[in-house]
Amino acid sequence: MPKLAALFSPDRAADVVDPATRRLLEDRFEVVWAEAAHAAGPGSPGKPPALDPAAVPELAAGADVLLTSWGTPHLGKELWSDGNGPKVVAHAAGSVKNLIDPVILDQGVAVFSAGPRIAWSVGEYCLAAMLTLARRLPRFDGAIRQGGWKQTGFRGHELAGARVGVIGASSTARALITLLKPFGCDLAVYDPYLTDERAGQLGVRTTTLEEAASSPFLTIHVPNVPETKGMITRALIEQLPDGAVVVNSSRGPAIDQQALLDHVLDGRLYAALDVYDPEPPTFDRAILDAPNLLLSPHVAGDTAEGHLALAGYVLTDVIRWLEDGTRGPSFVDPAAWSIAA
């Protein structure tokens, strides 16, 4: 029976391992669970304690699989220095770029990430934000709270049939594309790595950055790499049509945040921001009171159901890989490391 080490605190285990997955673990693996004594210190409100890096070698000793999540320390290449390190790293969270050294991929270590499962939660957030702002619900809500009723100065719009500019064809973008299918939108995707063949499979069309950024709906789904920093410039923001809805759930540095907020404050654009540059943001009262701005604290991928599904999502693929080498949807392709989120 292969050995698995869960490298996160008991509190985090309760967050990302549902009861069915816990039973699966105990049935299929010899499991070593981290205990409260292995924590680096107390957690904070809403954030379980992190694992003490000094506890990793002891917990991981002899393990075939490392199950990780938020709060797992960086796994140094020394864990594999003797050539007998774990065969698998299964990350019950998103990006693995800060978790492992890519050199271990060259040693045949299989890495899995629950990013595609989190992507579905992000896709739901983006759809909800687009609909909420398109229908101008915050403004109607504010009018009611101030004693008003019917509004003659503005009217909501429909998402159905509209052109949606999608920046990046990442897993979050693909989840949103699936959710948008019933709306019959013109899905114009800018991604230099997206082929026409793959676009056809997704039911979208490829386009230029300029055309995507001239859409009445613009949603951003790019990784945090040097090439994407500031890619949505002030000039691109200025060419968005009046009343356009902008959603950023990817990375704050991808967009000229100040330029976007300038156009939000003058009432020309609507925006939903879940990520910022820097984080957490510091906004003045005018921005905080803007009725055409939705703000959330980097929680687009954070849902109760989604979190509990994360360990099970990666472990399903890990078991198949151990059995016959199948690369499931959570497998991290070493060839795509440089453009991964």
Salt bridges, closest charged atoms under 4 A:
ASP15 OD2 - ARG12 NH1 2.60
ASP15 OD2 - HIS307 ND1 2.80
ASP64 OD1 - LYS87 NZ 2.88
ASP101 OD1 - HIS74 NE2 3.30
ASP141 OD2 - ARG145 NE 2.62
ASP186 OD1 - ARG205 NE 2.84
GLU211 OE2 - ARG205 NH2 2.80
ASP242 OD1 - ARG268 NH1 2.94
ASP262 OD2 - ARG234 NH2 3.07
GLU279 OE1 - HIS298 ND1 2.95
ASP289 OD1 - ARG285 NH1 3.17
ASP302 OD1 - HIS307 NE2 3.49
GLU323 OE2 - ARG28 NH2 2.74
